[in-house]
C-alpha cells in the first residue's frame, strides 16, 4: 500500500525538488501546513504596508466587533496564551491601534477598544484582505470555498480526544 496513513498515494513525489513525499501527501496535517504557508506568504505580501500579522488582524477585528471585550476573551477566541496576548496588546497599543482600560465593574479586567487610528487601519485593510482571499481562493469555486471552510471548522471544533 503506497501510504501508511490512508492507504492512498495522493500525488507521489515532488519532481520539482527531487524529494520523495509519498507518505506525507496522504497526511491532512501536511496539506494543512502547506496551505497555511502559502496563505501566510500571500497575506504577508499584501500586508507589507501595514506590518500586521494574521493574529494581529484577527485581534483588531474581534476588538472592533466586540468593543469592551477583555484581553482574556480575545486570547481565548484566538487560542492564545495570556503572555502572548499581552505582548501583542502592547505592540498594538504602541502603534496606537487599540486602547485598554480597566473595567468599571472589575478593575482586574482590561477592556479593549479600537482607537481612531485602529478603526482607520482596519477599514483600509478590509478591502485588501477581501481581495487577498478572493485571489488566493480563485482556484476554488464558491461552493468549494464554503465546503472547505465547513470541513476545516469540523476539524478544529471537534471535541478533544
ROLOKE-704774 format. One line per 8 residues: number of its first residue (from 1); for each residue x, y, z of N, C-alpha, C. Coordinates in pm, 1 decimal. Layout:
BEGIN
NUM = X/Y/Z/X/Y/Z/X/Y/Z ~ ...;
END
This chain:
BEGIN
1 = 84.2/-115.9/0.0/0.0/0.0/0.0/89.2/122.8/0.0 ~ 63.9/221.3/-85.0/153.2/334.6/-103.8/164.8/427.2/14.4 ~ 68.3/430.5/105.2/70.3/529.5/210.3/23.5/467.6/340.8 ~ 107.7/477.6/442.2/72.7/419.5/570.2/-41.4/490.0/640.6 ~ -62.3/620.5/612.2/-166.5/695.4/682.2/-304.7/663.8/627.9 ~ -318.7/653.0/496.8/-452.0/637.5/440.2/-462.5/521.1/343.8 ~ -350.1/467.3/302.9/-352.8/363.2/202.6/-365.6/418.2/62.7 ~ -357.9/549.9/48.0/-372.9/613.3/-82.5/-248.8/693.7/-116.3;
9 = -202.0/678.3/-235.9/-92.6/761.0/-286.0/-157.9/879.3/-355.0 ~ -163.8/993.7/-286.6/-237.3/1108.8/-335.9/-166.4/1176.3/-451.7 ~ -33.4/1195.9/-439.9/32.6/1266.6/-550.1/173.8/1219.1/-580.0 ~ 223.2/1121.0/-509.2/357.6/1071.6/-540.1/466.2/1166.8/-495.7 ~ 575.5/1170.1/-571.7/688.2/1254.0/-532.3/677.0/1392.4/-593.5 ~ 751.5/1485.1/-537.7/757.2/1621.6/-587.8/877.6/1630.5/-679.7 ~ 852.3/1625.6/-808.2/961.3/1621.4/-905.4/1039.8/1751.6/-909.2 ~ 978.8/1863.6/-869.5/1048.6/1991.9/-873.4/1167.6/1995.4/-779.9;
17 = 1159.2/1928.0/-666.9/1268.2/1929.5/-570.2/1339.0/1795.7/-560.5 ~ 1290.5/1696.6/-630.1/1352.9/1565.9/-626.7/1336.7/1493.1/-494.7 ~ 1244.5/1535.0/-412.4/1223.3/1471.8/-282.5/1100.6/1382.4/-286.7 ~ 1113.4/1264.2/-234.0/1000.1/1171.0/-224.6/911.1/1215.4/-108.7 ~ 783.3/1230.1/-134.5/689.5/1275.2/-32.0/564.1/1187.7/-27.3 ~ 570.5/1070.3/-82.4/451.8/986.0/-96.7/375.1/970.6/34.5 ~ 443.4/937.0/143.2/374.1/916.1/270.5/313.5/1048.1/319.4 ~ 389.8/1157.9/309.8/341.9/1287.7/355.3/217.6/1333.6/280.1;
25 = 210.7/1304.1/151.9/99.1/1354.0/71.0/-35.0/1292.4/109.6 ~ -34.3/1189.6/189.8/-158.9/1131.1/238.9/-199.9/1184.9/374.5 ~ -121.5/1277.6/430.1/-149.3/1331.4/563.1/-223.0/1465.4/553.9 ~ -336.2/1476.7/621.7/-410.7/1601.9/625.3/-322.6/1713.0/684.0 ~ -251.7/1681.8/790.9/-167.2/1781.9/855.9/-62.8/1841.3/762.8 ~ -4.4/1758.6/679.3/94.8/1806.9/582.6/30.7/1908.3/487.7 ~ -86.3/1873.8/435.0/-153.0/1963.7/340.9/-203.9/2090.9/408.8 ~ -251.8/2079.1/533.3/-292.4/2198.5/607.2/-173.7/2292.0/627.2;
33 = -59.6/2235.4/664.2/61.0/2315.7/684.5/105.4/2382.9/555.2 ~ 107.6/2308.6/445.5/149.7/2365.4/317.6/52.7/2473.7/271.1 ~ -77.3/2450.0/288.7/-176.8/2550.9/251.2/-162.5/2674.8/339.6 ~ -138.7/2652.9/469.8/-120.3/2766.3/560.6/1.6/2848.5/520.2 ~ 110.5/2782.8/487.6/230.8/2856.3/445.6/205.8/2938.3/320.1 ~ 136.7/2880.3/223.5/106.3/2953.3/100.2/15.0/3072.1/130.3 ~ -85.2/3050.2/213.5/-176.4/3157.5/251.4/-102.3/3266.4/328.6 ~ -15.8/3225.4/420.7/59.0/3322.1/500.9/150.6/3407.2/413.5;
41 = 220.8/3345.0/319.3/309.2/3422.2/230.3/230.5/3526.7/153.2 ~ 114.4/3487.1/102.1/31.2/3579.6/26.3/-23.3/3690.0/117.0 ~ -66.3/3653.2/236.6/-115.0/3751.2/334.4/-4.6/3851.8/366.4 ~ 114.6/3802.0/398.5/226.3/3890.0/436.0/260.5/3985.5/322.8 ~ 258.9/3936.7/200.0/288.0/4023.0/85.2/184.0/4134.4/73.8 ~ 60.7/4103.9/104.9/-45.8/4204.5/97.6/-45.3/4300.4/216.6 ~ 16.2/4260.4/327.0/16.7/4342.2/448.5/147.4/4417.8/470.7 ~ 238.6/4413.3/375.5/369.2/4478.0/391.4/354.8/4622.6/436.9;
49 = 267.9/4696.9/372.3/248.4/4838.8/404.3/201.3/4859.2/548.0 ~ 125.7/4763.4/601.6/64.2/4779.5/732.7/139.5/4709.3/844.6 ~ 229.0/4617.3/809.9/307.5/4543.0/907.9/217.8/4477.8/1013.6 ~ 115.5/4405.4/965.2/24.9/4333.7/1054.2/37.0/4183.9/1030.0 ~ 33.7/4107.4/1138.5/30.4/3962.1/1127.3/-114.6/3916.7/1120.2 ~ -135.4/3790.1/1086.9/-270.6/3735.2/1082.3/-338.1/3745.2/1218.7 ~ -265.8/3713.5/1324.8/-325.2/3719.4/1459.2/-354.9/3862.9/1500.6 ~ -266.5/3956.4/1465.7/-293.2/4096.0/1498.7/-418.4/4145.2/1427.2;
57 = -432.3/4110.2/1300.1/-550.4/4149.6/1225.3/-675.7/4086.8/1286.3 ~ -668.3/3959.5/1321.0/-782.8/3892.1/1382.6/-818.4/3958.7/1515.9 ~ -717.9/3993.5/1595.1/-743.7/4060.9/1723.2/-809.6/4196.5/1700.1 ~ -758.4/4274.2/1605.3/-818.6/4404.2/1575.4/-964.6/4388.0/1534.1 ~ -992.4/4288.7/1451.4/-1129.9/4264.6/1406.6/-1219.3/4225.2/1523.7 ~ -1170.4/4137.7/1610.9/-1250.1/4095.9/1726.6/-1274.8/4212.9/1821.5 ~ -1175.3/4297.1/1840.6/-1190.8/4413.9/1927.4/-1290.1/4511.4/1864.2 ~ -1281.5/4531.0/1732.2/-1372.1/4622.5/1663.1/-1516.7/4576.4/1673.2;
65 = -1538.7/4447.5/1660.7/-1675.9/4396.5/1659.7/-1726.8/4359.3/1798.6 ~ -1637.5/4366.1/1898.1/-1674.8/4336.4/2036.9/-1613.7/4441.0/2129.7 ~ -1650.6/4568.6/2112.6/-1589.7/4672.8/2195.4/-1609.7/4644.1/2343.6 ~ -1503.3/4660.3/2419.3/-1509.2/4633.4/2562.5/-1475.3/4490.5/2599.4 ~ -1448.7/4406.6/2498.8/-1407.4/4268.2/2528.0/-1275.9/4271.8/2605.4 ~ -1256.8/4173.2/2688.3/-1133.9/4167.9/2767.8/-1021.8/4101.8/2688.9 ~ -899.7/4122.6/2736.2/-783.9/4055.9/2676.4/-801.0/3905.4/2681.9 ~ -854.3/3856.3/2790.9/-873.7/3712.5/2807.5/-974.5/3660.2/2704.6;
73 = -1081.9/3735.9/2682.6/-1181.6/3696.0/2582.6/-1118.3/3684.6/2443.9 ~ -1040.4/3785.5/2407.0/-976.3/3787.3/2275.0/-874.3/3674.0/2265.8 ~ -794.8/3656.4/2370.9/-694.8/3548.6/2372.7/-762.0/3412.8/2355.2 ~ -871.1/3390.4/2425.3/-943.2/3263.3/2414.0/-997.8/3242.6/2273.1 ~ -1052.8/3347.7/2214.3/-1109.0/3337.0/2079.3/-1001.7/3302.7/1976.5 ~ -877.8/3344.6/2002.4/-767.5/3319.9/1909.0/-677.1/3204.7/1953.4 ~ -717.7/3133.2/2057.8/-637.9/3022.9/2113.6/-495.4/3066.0/2145.7 ~ -484.1/3179.3/2212.1/-353.3/3233.0/2251.9/-340.4/3225.9/2403.5;
81 = -217.2/3204.2/2450.7/-195.5/3209.9/2594.8/-187.4/3356.3/2638.1 ~ -200.7/3379.8/2766.3/-205.7/3517.3/2818.8/-78.3/3596.2/2791.3 ~ 36.8/3532.6/2803.9/163.6/3603.4/2782.7/177.1/3650.1/2637.8 ~ 141.1/3563.6/2544.0/147.7/3600.3/2402.8/48.9/3712.0/2373.3 ~ -70.4/3702.6/2430.5/-171.7/3806.1/2410.4/-123.6/3938.9/2467.0 ~ -62.5/3935.6/2584.7/-13.2/4058.8/2647.4/90.0/4126.5/2557.4 ~ 181.4/4047.9/2500.2/281.2/4104.0/2410.0/216.8/4167.1/2287.3 ~ 117.3/4100.2/2231.5/50.1/4154.3/2113.4/-26.1/4281.4/2148.9;
89 = -92.9/4283.1/2263.1/-166.3/4402.6/2306.1/-69.6/4519.4/2322.1 ~ 44.1/4494.5/2382.1/143.7/4602.2/2399.6/190.2/4656.7/2265.3 ~ 212.8/4568.0/2167.8/255.3/4613.6/2034.2/146.1/4694.3/1966.0 ~ 21.8/4647.0/1974.8/-88.7/4719.3/1911.3/-114.6/4853.1/1980.4 ~ -95.6/4858.3/2112.0/-110.0/4985.0/2184.3/2.3/5081.7/2145.8 ~ 124.6/5030.5/2135.7/238.8/5115.3/2099.3/219.8/5176.7/1960.5 ~ 150.7/5106.0/1874.3/123.2/5158.1/1739.9/-0.6/5247.0/1737.2 ~ -67.4/5259.1/1851.0/-183.6/5346.6/1861.4/-310.8/5289.2/1802.8;
97 = -317.4/5155.7/1785.8/-433.4/5092.9/1723.3/-543.4/5057.5/1822.3 ~ -505.7/5032.4/1947.3/-606.0/4994.8/2047.4/-584.0/5073.9/2175.6 ~ -691.3/5079.9/2254.3/-687.2/5140.3/2387.1/-732.3/5034.3/2486.0 ~ -667.7/5034.7/2602.1/-702.4/4936.4/2704.9/-735.4/5011.6/2833.1 ~ -846.4/4972.9/2893.2/-889.1/5036.7/3017.4/-930.5/4930.5/3118.1 ~ -917.4/4964.1/3243.7/-970.9/4876.6/3347.6/-1122.0/4889.2/3345.7 ~ -1188.2/4778.9/3367.1/-1334.0/4776.9/3370.0/-1385.2/4854.6/3490.8 ~ -1495.6/4927.0/3473.0/-1558.4/4998.0/3584.4/-1616.7/4899.6/3684.9;
105 = -1650.3/4779.7/3636.6/-1711.2/4678.0/3722.0/-1606.5/4595.6/3796.2 ~ -1499.4/4558.1/3726.1/-1394.0/4473.2/3782.4/-1259.2/4527.9/3737.4 ~ -1189.3/4594.0/3826.9/-1061.9/4660.3/3794.2/-955.1/4562.9/3742.9 ~ -968.8/4434.3/3772.2/-871.3/4336.2/3723.1/-891.4/4305.4/3575.5 ~ -1009.3/4334.5/3525.4/-1044.0/4307.7/3385.6/-1001.6/4427.1/3299.2 ~ -928.8/4397.3/3191.1/-887.6/4501.6/3097.3/-974.9/4494.5/2972.2 ~ -1051.0/4599.5/2949.0/-1136.2/4607.8/2831.0/-1062.1/4678.7/2718.9 ~ -1086.4/4633.7/2597.7/-1015.4/4691.7/2484.1/-1113.4/4749.0/2383.0;
113 = -1065.9/4855.1/2319.6/-1140.6/4918.9/2211.3/-1041.8/4964.6/2105.7 ~ -1089.7/4973.5/1983.5/-1004.9/5028.6/1878.2/-995.7/5179.3/1896.5 ~ -878.1/5232.2/1870.6/-860.6/5377.0/1867.2/-909.6/5426.0/1731.3 ~ -912.5/5555.4/1712.5/-948.4/5612.0/1582.2/-851.8/5561.8/1475.7 ~ -723.6/5557.4/1510.8/-621.0/5507.5/1418.0/-645.1/5359.8/1385.1 ~ -680.7/5281.6/1485.1/-709.3/5139.8/1463.7/-829.2/5119.5/1373.1 ~ -931.9/5202.1/1390.4/-1050.5/5194.4/1304.6/-1013.6/5227.6/1160.0 ~ -929.6/5329.4/1144.0/-887.1/5369.7/1009.2/-807.2/5258.1/941.6;
121 = -711.1/5200.7/1013.5/-628.4/5092.8/957.9/-715.1/4972.6/921.5 ~ -803.1/4934.4/1012.7/-888.4/4817.6/986.7/-977.1/4841.8/864.7 ~ -1028.1/4961.9/849.9/-1108.8/4994.5/732.7/-1029.4/4982.1/603.3 ~ -905.1/5026.5/604.7/-820.1/5016.6/485.5/-782.2/4871.8/456.8 ~ -757.9/4795.4/560.0/-711.2/4657.1/545.5/-822.7/4563.8/497.5 ~ -946.2/4589.5/536.9/-1057.2/4501.1/498.1/-1061.2/4478.0/347.5 ~ -1055.2/4581.8/269.2/-1061.3/4567.8/123.8/-944.4/4487.6/69.1 ~ -826.5/4510.9/124.9/-706.3/4438.9/80.2/-718.7/4290.7/112.8;
129 = -764.0/4260.0/232.6/-778.9/4119.8/273.6/-890.1/4053.0/194.4 ~ -997.0/4124.2/167.1/-1103.8/4066.4/83.8/-1048.1/4027.3/-53.5 ~ -966.3/4114.8/-114.0/-905.2/4083.3/-244.6/-806.3/3967.9/-231.9 ~ -726.4/3968.3/-125.1/-629.7/3860.3/-99.7/-702.3/3725.8/-92.7 ~ -810.1/3718.9/-13.6/-887.3/3594.8/-0.1/-946.0/3553.1/-134.8 ~ -1002.9/3648.2/-206.8/-1063.2/3617.6/-336.5/-957.8/3565.8/-433.6 ~ -843.3/3633.8/-440.9/-736.6/3591.2/-531.7/-679.8/3455.6/-490.4 ~ -654.1/3438.8/-361.2/-594.1/3314.1/-313.7/-686.8/3195.5/-339.7;
137 = -815.4/3216.7/-321.0/-912.8/3108.0/-337.2/-968.9/3099.4/-478.6 ~ -910.2/3171.2/-572.2/-963.0/3173.1/-708.6/-956.3/3036.1/-776.3 ~ -877.4/2944.4/-722.3/-869.2/2809.2/-778.8/-987.0/2722.9/-733.0 ~ -1070.1/2777.1/-643.7/-1186.9/2705.6/-592.4/-1314.1/2774.9/-639.8 ~ -1418.2/2697.3/-661.8/-1548.6/2758.5/-685.6/-1598.5/2812.0/-551.3 ~ -1701.5/2894.0/-554.5/-1757.4/2946.0/-429.4/-1809.8/2831.6/-342.3 ~ -1873.7/2733.1/-403.0/-1921.6/2617.6/-325.6/-1805.7/2541.4/-263.2 ~ -1696.2/2523.9/-337.4/-1579.6/2454.6/-282.4/-1517.8/2534.4/-168.1;
145 = -1510.9/2666.5/-180.7/-1455.6/2751.5/-75.0/-1538.5/2737.7/51.9 ~ -1670.0/2742.2/37.7/-1757.6/2727.7/154.3/-1748.8/2587.4/213.3 ~ -1738.2/2485.1/127.6/-1720.0/2347.7/175.9/-1588.4/2335.0/252.8 ~ -1482.3/2396.0/201.6/-1352.4/2390.6/269.4/-1362.8/2453.9/407.9 ~ -1426.7/2569.2/417.2/-1444.3/2634.5/547.6/-1522.4/2543.1/641.8 ~ -1630.1/2483.5/592.7/-1709.6/2392.0/677.1/-1626.0/2272.8/723.6 ~ -1547.9/2214.5/632.7/-1466.4/2097.7/669.8/-1357.9/2136.3/770.5 ~ -1293.6/2249.2/750.0/-1190.0/2293.1/843.2/-1249.5/2320.1/981.4;
153 = -1365.5/2382.6/985.2/-1432.0/2406.2/1114.3/-1462.8/2275.5/1185.2 ~ -1507.4/2176.4/1110.2/-1535.5/2045.9/1172.0/-1409.7/1989.5/1235.5 ~ -1295.2/2010.7/1173.2/-1170.4/1959.1/1229.0/-1128.8/2034.1/1355.0 ~ -1134.2/2166.8/1353.7/-1084.5/2238.0/1471.8/-1188.0/2258.6/1581.1 ~ -1316.3/2235.0/1551.4/-1418.2/2246.7/1655.4/-1457.3/2112.6/1716.6 ~ -1395.8/2004.9/1666.9/-1429.5/1873.8/1718.9/-1384.0/1861.7/1863.5 ~ -1456.9/1784.2/1942.0/-1417.8/1766.9/2083.4/-1280.4/1700.2/2091.5 ~ -1201.5/1738.8/2189.6/-1069.7/1675.1/2206.4/-1084.8/1526.2/2236.6;
161 = -987.2/1449.1/2189.8/-991.7/1305.1/2215.6/-907.5/1268.8/2335.6;
END
